[in-house]
C-alpha cells in the first residue's frame, strides 16, 4: 500500500503508541486503504482494531452513536476519514476520558507521502516559539493581497498548539500537524474575507475571489450565493460563526487544494466557520470548515508578526 513510512511516523513520533495500549482506527469507504495501512503497522506494536463508518455529510458531523460510545474504551484513536471528526462532541468526550486522539480529515495518499512525514520535533519547537509571541494579545487584523481585511478580538481566549506530538493522556490533534490556533471572541469579528483556497480535492466550498462579509462575529453576506459554503450557512445551525483563527507552521506542507494540508502551510493563516466549542469558544455547530488565506499580513496588538506570508518573529 505504500503507507508504512507515514504510519510509523503517526504511531511512533506522533502518538508514541505502547504495546499495552488499545488502538482504534476509524476510517470510511473513501479512506479504508489508508486506515488499513495504519492498522497493519499498529497491530505490530499493540492491540489494534479497524472500524469503518459511513462517509459524513460535512466536516464536524458527529459519528454514529455506537462509535461515540466505543471510542471511550481505547487509549488511542486514529481517525483517517473523509469528513472531519476533530471538533465533534464525541472526540471532545474521548479526550476528557484520557484518550489520545489523532484525526486525519480528508487524508489522501499524497498527504501521507508529503506533510505527514515531517520533523514534528522541529515543528513543535517553532510553534511554541510562535505561541510565546502571540500569547496574551487582544486584537488581530488580517489583510491579504486578494482583499481580505478582517479584525476580531482574542480577549480572554487561549492559544492552542497542534504540533503533532500527542503523547499525553487526553490530548488530540490533526496529522499532518503544524499550527497555532485560537477561538476569536464571539460577536467581535468584522470585515471581509476574500477566498484564496477553500476546497478539499474536487469539493470546492467557495471559488477563488468569493467575498464573505463578516459582521458581529458572523458571515452576513456572500458574493456567490450558489457556492457550497453558502448552502451550509442556510442549512446548518451556527455555521456562520467565525470559529477559529489559525497560523500554519509545517515547513513540509504545500498548497494542494486540500484543507488538511493547506491550513498547515508555513506562511498561511486560516479562518474557520461553525463550531468553536471544542477549542475554547462558546458556539456549537455540526460544521467546522477552514478557509486558507495566502500571503497574509497579520497584525496583533499593532505589531506585525507576518507580512505577505513571511514571519517577522
Secondary structure by P-SEA (a helix, b strand, c coil): ccaaaaaaaaacccccccccbbbbbbbccccaaaaaaaaaaaaaccbbbbbbbcccccccccccaaaaaaaccccbbbbbccccccccaaaaaaaaabbbbbbbccccccccccccccaaaaaaaaaaaaaaacccccbbbbbcccbbbbbbbcccbbbbbccccccccccccccccccccccccccccbbbbbcccccccccccccccbbbbbcccccccccccccaaaaaaacccccccccbbbbbccccccccccccccccccccccccccccccccccccccbbbbbbbcbbbbbcccccccccccccc
